[in-house]
Amino acid sequence: MGPKRLKKLISQDSDLNRFQSNVEEAVNPLINAEIVNGVLLKDICMDAETVTLVQHKLGRKVRGWVVVRLRADARIWDVQDSNSNPTTTLALVASHAVTVDVWVF
């Protein structure tokens, strides 16, 4: 699912064609970046020091994740190395009870 690629206009104007090529060259690496092709998981309620398994909806193993909203002071870490189902879930642990939003990619 990820971002859409840029569409070029068909033109006889060589300046416009050159401009479109330059924009495409600059933007496409950003579109193809792994972190862009992710899913926002909202309102994950976590208990202190307990593994929370979250359905990540990527259809593959998680390459990385980032907490994008933290509703209390807590440290969050993953235990993916011991997760028995990494292609469908992200295994997280929190130092304190907290609700978070996580971007997974």
C-alpha positions, 0 to 999 in steps of 0.5 A: 500500500504505500505512497503513490509515485509522481505522474509525469505530464507528457509534454513537448516542452523540454524545460518542463520535462527536465523539471519533472525529471529533477523532481522525480529524482529528488522525491522518489527516494523518499517515497521508497524509504522503508519508514514511509511504508508503514502503519499507524497503530493507535491507542495501544493500552499497555500494562507495566512490565507486561508483554503487549502483542499488537497486530501490526497489519504489515503482512510481513515482519516489522523492520522498525517502529517509533512511538509517535504519541506517549500519554504518560511517562514510560519507557517502551521497548520491544521483545521481537526476538522472542515473539513467536509470530513476528509477521503479524504482531509487534511485542512491546513492553512498557516500564509503566502503564501507558497508552501509546500510538506507534508507527510501524514499518 
